[in-house]
Amino acid sequence: MKTVALHNLGCKVNGYEMDVMCQKLQQNGYNIVPFDDIADIYIINTCTVTNIADRKSRQMLHRAKKENPNAIVIAVGCYVETAKDNVSVDDAIDLAVGNNKKGQIVEIIEEFLRQKGLMGDDQKPDKTLDGMSMVDINHTNEYEQMQLGELPDHTRAYIKIQDGCNQFCTYCIIPFARGRVRSRLQGDVMTEIMQLAKEGCKEVVLTGIHIGSYGLDRGGSELLELIKKIHMITGIERIRLGSLEPRIITKEFAEGIAALPKVCPHFHLSLQSGCDATLKRMNRHYDCREFEEGVNMLRRVYDRPAITTDVIVGFPGETEDEFKETVEFLERINFYEMHVFKYSKRHGTVAEKMPDQLTEKEKAARSDVLLEMTKRQSKAYRDTFIDQDEDVLWEDEEETDGISYLVGHTKRYVKVGMPADEAKAKGIKSGDITDVHLGDYINVDTLRTFDNYSMM
């Protein structure tokens, strides 16, 4: 029995694909061990979203080869797609597996081992097995079918419904790593979720590279239709949506999901800038007015929906006045949370060559302004739930000030904690959903429960 150590970098889509690869390996007799252990095979599911992600991917690949020079080190995913020349000459990498081939990881490994067995000690197979482990990701319409056979997490499951992106934002390399939009068949999504529901899954998170485009490669948006079908699955109590582009939030879509009680009123709408001029340079396909209209639609159909976003500061050419516009826009929208990123050059993108690149000092100063804002806005949002009743899906135990708490999240993704001893006495465990009364703070981002609850 060969031992395999796996390490995942990057997004929730990568995480889903890593879970599938891990399950396939286990089903075929491979023994999964921690990444810090000595293993026969190391698999690094790489990320390439930034130059830093590239560097981390290389570091993990070299760390694995250093850990066991005789091991087979496998680079999988996005870095493989965008850095083929580097991968081909990197002695730490024995085998390269591209996107759209991860589902065949067992067959690819076994073919590599077969070829290796036919060669001398000083020889090894071609890294891509003469193309067996790679496709031309930018010229395929095929969605690679992958499916979780069992629940990797006993509370929620990330479900990949879509791959690829057609947007080509000027700062982003992902369309070249993931290819064009490809949507999973609705029947395959339903089959997977129904199986996970039988195993006790209560919450699913629909994820992909650009889920707002789900179905567009088949002629039109199918996202709302898919959500309605998932809503009918017995056992699934919550449906949470991954990152959305603002243009998906039409009146029809907002009213459609609001009519489905299982849909969580928690929406991550990717913004990137609150200035139209900056959005245009980014090649984002909306303006601030459209974004605000989408937010207002959600706030009309939901009570206090959790609206979160991403913002990039210091994009090439961003003037002081443009940054001021962004600050004023963010104050007006008043997000639950903002993920703030300092612009970082990504080799191979249009923005890399744009004039008026900002200094790291300028980017850091602007980041600090927005980080202070989101800290203040997040607390103000959580404050509105103190002394309120909310349903909580309980997940894991965490310790704060020496006290162990069972923690979970409300539908709006507000974090809540209950003393672990109290939860145990009441028979509440991870995976349960209970109705609780919320008190003040355990720590900066977690509300505590009061002593009343009911099981759902």
C-alpha positions as CSV (number, residue, x, y, z in Angstrom):
1,M,0.0,0.0,0.0
2,K,1.6,3.3,-1.1
3,T,1.3,6.3,1.2
4,V,0.1,9.7,-0.3
5,A,0.4,13.1,1.3
6,L,-1.7,15.9,-0.1
7,H,-1.5,19.7,0.2
8,N,-4.1,22.2,-1.1
9,L,-3.5,25.8,-2.1
10,G,-6.0,28.3,-3.2
11,C,-9.8,28.6,-3.6
12,K,-12.8,26.6,-2.5
13,V,-12.9,25.0,-6.0
14,N,-9.4,23.6,-5.4
15,G,-10.6,22.4,-2.0
16,Y,-13.5,20.5,-3.6
17,E,-11.3,18.9,-6.2
18,M,-8.7,17.9,-3.6
19,D,-11.4,16.2,-1.6
20,V,-12.5,14.2,-4.7
21,M,-8.9,13.2,-5.4
22,C,-8.3,12.2,-1.8
23,Q,-11.4,10.0,-1.9
24,K,-10.5,8.4,-5.2
25,L,-7.1,7.5,-3.9
26,Q,-8.5,6.0,-0.7
27,Q,-11.0,3.9,-2.7
28,N,-8.1,2.5,-4.7
29,G,-6.1,1.4,-1.8
30,Y,-3.7,4.3,-1.2
31,N,-3.0,5.3,2.4
32,I,-3.4,9.0,3.0
33,V,-0.9,10.5,5.5
34,P,-0.3,14.0,6.8
35,F,1.8,16.2,4.5
36,D,4.6,16.5,7.2
37,D,5.0,12.7,7.1
38,I,7.4,10.8,4.9
39,A,5.3,9.6,1.9
40,D,5.8,7.6,-1.3
41,I,3.8,10.2,-3.3
42,Y,3.2,13.9,-2.6
43,I,0.4,15.8,-4.4
44,I,0.3,19.6,-4.3
45,N,-2.9,21.1,-5.7
46,T,-1.4,24.4,-6.8
47,C,-2.7,28.0,-7.1
48,T,-1.6,30.7,-9.5
49,V,-3.9,33.6,-8.7
50,T,-1.0,35.9,-7.8
51,N,2.8,35.7,-8.2
52,I,2.9,34.9,-4.4
53,A,0.6,31.9,-5.0
54,D,3.0,30.7,-7.7
55,R,5.9,31.0,-5.3
56,K,4.0,29.2,-2.5
57,S,3.2,26.4,-5.0
58,R,6.9,26.0,-5.9
59,Q,7.9,26.1,-2.3
60,M,5.6,23.3,-1.4
61,L,6.7,21.2,-4.3
62,H,10.4,21.6,-3.3
63,R,9.6,21.0,0.3
64,A,8.0,17.6,-0.6
65,K,11.0,16.6,-2.7
66,K,13.4,17.6,0.2
67,E,11.3,15.6,2.7
68,N,11.7,12.4,0.6
69,P,14.0,12.7,-2.4
70,N,12.9,9.2,-3.6
71,A,9.2,10.2,-3.5
72,I,7.1,11.0,-6.6
73,V,6.1,14.7,-6.4
74,I,3.0,15.6,-8.4
75,A,2.1,19.2,-9.3
76,V,-1.6,19.5,-10.0
77,G,-3.8,22.3,-11.2
78,C,-3.5,26.0,-12.0
79,Y,0.3,26.6,-11.7
80,V,0.8,23.7,-14.0
81,E,-1.4,25.4,-16.6
82,T,0.2,28.8,-16.5
83,A,3.9,27.9,-15.9
84,K,4.4,24.9,-18.3
85,D,8.0,26.0,-19.1
86,N,9.0,26.3,-15.5
87,V,7.3,23.0,-14.6
88,S,9.1,21.1,-17.4
89,V,12.5,22.0,-16.1
90,D,11.8,21.8,-12.3
91,D,13.7,18.8,-11.0
92,A,11.4,18.7,-7.9
93,I,8.4,17.8,-10.1
94,D,8.1,14.3,-11.3
95,L,4.5,14.4,-12.8
96,A,2.4,17.4,-13.9
97,V,-1.5,17.1,-13.9
98,G,-3.5,19.9,-15.4
99,N,-7.0,21.1,-14.7
100,N,-9.7,18.9,-16.3
101,K,-7.6,15.8,-15.4
102,K,-7.8,15.8,-11.6
103,G,-10.6,13.3,-11.7
104,Q,-8.2,10.8,-13.4
105,I,-5.5,11.1,-10.7
106,V,-5.5,7.4,-9.9
107,E,-5.2,6.3,-13.5
108,I,-2.5,8.9,-14.2
109,I,-0.4,7.8,-11.1
110,E,-0.7,4.1,-12.0
111,E,0.4,4.8,-15.6
112,F,3.3,6.8,-14.3
113,L,4.3,3.9,-12.0
114,R,3.9,1.4,-14.8
115,Q,6.1,3.4,-17.2
116,K,8.6,4.0,-14.4
117,G,8.8,0.2,-13.8
118,L,9.8,-0.3,-17.4
119,M,12.7,2.1,-17.3
120,G,16.1,2.0,-15.7
121,D,17.0,3.6,-12.4
122,D,18.4,6.7,-14.1
123,Q,15.3,7.3,-16.2
124,K,11.8,8.5,-15.5
125,P,8.7,9.0,-17.6
126,D,7.8,12.2,-19.3
127,K,6.1,14.6,-16.8
128,T,2.9,14.7,-18.7
129,L,2.9,11.1,-19.9
130,D,2.8,12.3,-23.5
131,G,-0.3,14.4,-22.9
132,M,-2.3,11.9,-20.8
133,S,-2.3,14.2,-17.8
134,M,-3.0,17.5,-19.7
135,V,-5.6,18.9,-22.0
136,D,-5.5,22.3,-23.8
137,I,-7.6,24.0,-21.1
138,N,-8.2,27.1,-23.3
139,H,-9.7,25.0,-26.1
140,T,-12.1,22.6,-24.4
141,N,-15.8,22.7,-23.9
142,E,-15.8,19.6,-21.6
143,Y,-16.8,19.9,-18.0
144,E,-14.7,17.4,-16.0
145,Q,-17.1,15.2,-14.0
146,M,-16.0,14.9,-10.4
147,Q,-18.2,13.8,-7.5
148,L,-17.8,13.5,-3.8
149,G,-18.5,10.0,-2.7
150,E,-18.8,10.9,1.0
151,L,-19.1,13.9,3.2
152,P,-15.6,15.4,3.8
153,D,-17.0,17.7,6.5
154,H,-19.8,16.7,8.8
155,T,-21.6,20.0,8.7
156,R,-21.5,21.5,5.2
157,A,-20.3,20.5,1.7
158,Y,-18.9,22.7,-1.0
159,I,-20.4,21.6,-4.4
160,K,-18.7,22.6,-7.6
161,I,-21.2,23.4,-10.3
162,Q,-19.1,25.3,-12.8
163,D,-15.6,25.8,-14.1
164,G,-13.8,28.5,-16.2
165,C,-14.3,32.2,-16.8
166,N,-14.9,34.4,-19.8
167,Q,-14.5,37.8,-18.1
168,F,-10.7,38.5,-18.7
169,C,-10.3,41.1,-16.0
170,T,-7.0,42.9,-16.7
171,Y,-5.4,41.9,-13.4
172,C,-6.5,38.2,-13.5
173,I,-4.7,35.1,-14.9
174,I,-7.5,32.6,-14.0
175,P,-9.2,32.4,-17.4
176,F,-5.9,31.1,-18.8
177,A,-5.5,28.6,-15.9
178,R,-9.1,27.4,-15.9
179,G,-10.3,27.9,-19.5
180,R,-13.7,29.1,-20.7
181,V,-17.0,28.7,-18.9
182,R,-18.2,25.0,-18.6
183,S,-21.3,24.1,-16.6
184,R,-22.0,20.9,-14.8
185,L,-25.1,19.0,-15.7
186,Q,-27.9,19.7,-13.2
187,G,-28.7,16.0,-12.8
188,D,-25.1,15.4,-11.7
189,V,-25.3,18.2,-9.1
190,M,-28.5,16.8,-7.8
191,T,-27.2,13.2,-7.5
192,E,-24.2,14.4,-5.5
193,I,-26.2,16.5,-3.1
194,M,-28.9,13.8,-2.6
195,Q,-26.1,11.3,-1.7
196,L,-24.5,13.8,0.8
197,A,-27.9,14.6,2.3
198,K,-28.3,10.9,3.1
199,E,-25.0,11.0,5.0
200,G,-26.3,13.9,7.2
201,C,-25.2,17.0,5.2
202,K,-27.3,20.0,6.3
203,E,-25.7,22.8,4.3
204,V,-24.4,23.0,0.7
205,V,-22.3,25.8,-0.7
206,L,-22.5,26.2,-4.4
207,T,-19.1,27.1,-5.8
208,G,-17.2,27.5,-9.0
209,I,-14.8,29.9,-10.8
210,H,-17.7,32.1,-11.9
211,I,-21.0,30.6,-10.7
212,G,-23.0,33.5,-12.0
213,S,-22.3,32.2,-15.5
214,Y,-23.8,28.8,-14.7
215,G,-25.6,27.5,-17.8
216,L,-24.5,30.3,-20.1
217,D,-22.5,27.8,-22.2
218,R,-25.7,26.0,-22.8
219,G,-27.6,29.1,-23.9
220,G,-28.8,30.9,-20.8
221,S,-28.5,31.3,-17.1
222,E,-29.6,28.2,-15.1
223,L,-28.5,29.2,-11.6
224,L,-32.0,30.1,-10.2
225,E,-33.4,26.9,-11.8
226,L,-30.7,24.8,-10.1
227,I,-31.2,26.4,-6.7
228,K,-35.0,25.7,-6.9
229,K,-34.3,22.0,-7.5
230,I,-31.7,21.8,-4.7
231,H,-34.3,23.4,-2.4
232,M,-36.5,20.4,-2.9
233,I,-33.9,17.9,-1.6
234,T,-34.9,16.3,1.7
235,G,-32.3,16.8,4.5
236,I,-30.7,19.9,3.0
237,E,-31.6,22.7,5.4
238,R,-29.4,25.5,3.9
239,I,-28.2,26.5,0.5
240,R,-25.3,29.1,0.5
241,L,-24.0,30.7,-2.7
242,G,-20.4,31.3,-3.5
243,S,-19.0,34.5,-5.0
244,L,-21.3,36.2,-7.4
245,E,-20.9,38.8,-10.0
246,P,-23.2,41.8,-9.4
247,R,-25.0,41.5,-12.7
248,I,-26.7,38.2,-11.6
249,I,-28.7,40.1,-9.1
250,T,-31.8,41.0,-11.1
251,K,-35.3,41.6,-9.8
252,E,-36.3,38.1,-11.0
253,F,-33.3,36.5,-9.3
254,A,-33.6,38.4,-6.0
255,E,-37.3,37.6,-5.7
256,G,-36.8,34.1,-6.8
257,I,-34.3,33.2,-4.1
258,A,-36.1,35.1,-1.5
259,A,-39.1,32.8,-2.0
260,L,-36.8,29.8,-1.1
261,P,-36.4,29.6,2.7
262,K,-33.4,27.4,2.6
263,V,-31.3,30.0,0.7
264,C,-29.1,31.8,3.2
265,P,-29.3,35.6,3.1
266,H,-25.5,35.8,2.8
267,F,-24.2,37.1,-0.6
268,H,-20.6,37.7,-1.6
269,L,-20.8,40.2,-4.4
270,S,-17.4,40.8,-6.0
271,L,-16.8,44.6,-6.3
272,Q,-13.0,45.3,-6.6
273,S,-13.3,49.1,-6.7
274,G,-15.9,51.7,-5.8
275,C,-14.7,54.0,-8.7
276,D,-16.1,53.6,-12.2
277,A,-12.8,54.7,-13.8
278,T,-10.9,52.1,-12.0
279,L,-13.5,49.4,-12.8
280,K,-13.1,50.3,-16.4
281,R,-9.3,49.8,-16.3
282,M,-9.9,46.5,-14.6
283,N,-12.3,45.4,-17.4
284,R,-15.1,44.7,-14.9
285,H,-18.4,44.4,-16.7
286,Y,-20.5,46.7,-14.5
287,D,-20.4,50.1,-12.8
288,C,-21.0,51.3,-9.3
289,R,-24.6,52.2,-10.0
290,E,-25.4,48.7,-11.2
291,F,-23.6,47.2,-8.1
292,E,-25.6,49.4,-5.7
293,E,-28.9,48.5,-7.4
294,G,-28.1,44.8,-6.9
295,V,-27.4,45.4,-3.2
296,N,-30.6,47.4,-2.8
297,M,-32.6,44.7,-4.4
298,L,-31.3,42.1,-1.9
299,R,-32.0,44.5,0.9
300,R,-35.6,44.9,-0.3
301,V,-36.3,41.2,-0.3
302,Y,-34.3,40.2,2.8
303,D,-34.1,41.5,6.4
304,R,-30.4,42.5,7.0
305,P,-28.8,40.3,4.3
306,A,-25.1,39.7,4.9
307,I,-23.4,41.4,2.0
308,T,-19.6,40.8,1.7
309,T,-17.2,41.7,-1.0
310,D,-13.6,41.9,-2.3
311,V,-11.8,45.2,-2.9
312,I,-8.4,45.7,-4.5
313,V,-6.5,48.8,-3.5
314,G,-3.6,50.4,-5.4
315,F,-4.6,49.2,-8.9
316,P,-2.4,50.9,-11.5
317,G,-3.5,54.5,-12.1
318,E,-5.6,54.7,-8.9
319,T,-5.3,58.3,-7.9
320,E,-6.1,59.8,-4.5
321,D,-9.4,61.1,-5.8
322,E,-10.3,57.7,-7.2
323,F,-9.5,56.0,-3.9
324,K,-11.6,58.6,-2.1
325,E,-14.5,57.7,-4.4
326,T,-14.0,54.1,-3.4
327,V,-14.0,54.9,0.3
328,E,-17.2,57.0,0.0
329,F,-18.9,54.2,-2.0
330,L,-17.9,51.5,0.5
331,E,-19.2,53.7,3.4
332,R,-22.5,54.1,1.6
333,I,-23.0,50.4,0.8
334,N,-22.0,49.4,4.4
335,F,-20.8,45.8,3.9
336,Y,-20.9,43.1,6.5
337,E,-17.3,42.2,5.6
338,M,-14.7,43.3,3.0
339,H,-11.7,41.2,1.9
340,V,-9.1,43.8,1.2
341,F,-6.2,43.0,-1.2
342,K,-3.3,45.2,-2.2
343,Y,-2.8,45.0,-5.9
344,S,0.0,42.7,-6.9
345,K,1.4,42.4,-10.4
346,R,0.5,39.1,-12.0
347,H,2.9,38.1,-14.8
348,G,1.0,37.5,-18.1
349,T,-1.9,40.0,-17.4
350,V,-2.7,43.3,-19.1
351,A,-2.4,45.2,-15.8
352,E,1.2,44.1,-15.3
353,K,2.2,46.5,-18.1
354,M,-0.1,49.4,-17.2
355,P,1.5,52.7,-16.4
356,D,1.3,54.5,-13.0
357,Q,2.0,51.5,-10.8
358,L,1.7,52.5,-7.2
359,T,4.3,52.0,-4.5
360,E,3.9,49.4,-1.8
361,K,3.8,52.2,0.8
362,E,0.8,53.8,-1.0
363,K,-1.0,50.4,-1.3
364,A,-0.4,49.6,2.3
365,A,-1.7,53.0,3.5
366,R,-4.9,52.5,1.5
367,S,-5.3,49.0,2.7
368,D,-5.1,50.1,6.3
369,V,-8.0,52.6,5.7
370,L,-10.3,49.9,4.4
371,L,-9.3,47.3,7.0
372,E,-10.3,49.8,9.7
373,M,-13.6,50.5,7.9
374,T,-14.5,46.8,7.6
375,K,-13.6,46.1,11.2
376,R,-16.0,48.9,12.2
377,Q,-18.8,47.9,9.8
378,S,-18.6,44.2,10.7
379,K,-19.0,44.9,14.4
380,A,-22.0,47.3,13.7
381,Y,-23.6,44.5,11.6
382,R,-23.1,41.8,14.3
383,D,-24.4,44.2,17.0
384,T,-27.8,44.1,15.3
385,F,-28.2,40.5,16.2
386,I,-27.6,40.9,20.0
387,D,-30.7,39.9,21.9
388,Q,-32.1,38.2,18.8
389,D,-33.2,34.6,18.1
390,E,-31.2,32.9,15.4
391,D,-30.7,29.3,14.0
392,V,-27.1,28.1,14.3
393,L,-25.5,25.2,12.4
394,W,-22.9,24.0,14.9
395,E,-19.5,23.0,13.5
396,D,-16.3,22.7,15.7
397,E,-14.9,23.5,19.1
398,E,-12.6,26.5,19.6
399,E,-11.0,27.9,22.7
400,T,-11.2,31.5,23.9
401,D,-9.6,32.7,27.2
402,G,-9.2,29.1,28.3
403,I,-12.8,28.2,27.7
404,S,-13.8,25.6,25.1
405,Y,-16.8,26.6,22.9
406,L,-18.8,24.8,20.3
407,V,-19.0,27.3,17.5
408,G,-21.2,27.6,14.4
409,H,-22.8,30.1,12.1
410,T,-26.2,31.6,11.5
411,K,-27.7,31.7,8.0
412,R,-26.2,35.2,7.6
413,Y,-22.8,33.7,8.6
414,V,-22.5,35.4,11.9
415,K,-20.3,33.3,14.1
416,V,-21.8,32.1,17.4
417,G,-20.3,30.2,20.4
418,M,-21.8,28.1,23.2
419,P,-19.7,26.8,26.1
420,A,-18.8,23.2,25.1
421,D,-19.8,21.8,28.5
422,E,-23.2,23.4,28.2
423,A,-23.6,22.1,24.7
424,K,-22.7,18.6,25.8
425,A,-25.2,18.7,28.7
426,K,-27.9,19.7,26.3
427,G,-27.0,17.1,23.8
428,I,-26.0,19.6,21.1
429,K,-23.2,18.4,18.8
430,S,-21.5,19.3,15.6
431,G,-23.9,19.1,12.7
432,D,-27.0,20.0,14.7
433,I,-29.0,23.1,13.9
434,T,-30.5,24.8,17.0
435,D,-32.5,28.0,17.6
436,V,-30.6,30.1,20.2
437,H,-30.9,33.6,21.8
438,L,-27.8,35.7,21.1
439,G,-25.9,37.7,23.7
440,D,-22.8,39.9,23.5
441,Y,-19.3,39.0,22.4
442,I,-17.0,36.0,23.3
443,N,-14.3,37.6,21.2
444,V,-14.0,40.1,18.4
445,D,-16.0,38.1,15.8
446,T,-18.1,35.7,17.9
447,L,-21.4,36.2,19.7
448,R,-22.3,34.1,22.7
449,T,-25.6,32.3,23.3
450,F,-28.1,32.7,26.1
451,D,-29.5,29.7,27.9
452,N,-32.5,28.8,25.7
453,Y,-32.6,26.8,22.5
454,S,-34.7,24.3,20.5
455,M,-33.6,21.5,18.2
456,M,-34.6,21.7,14.5
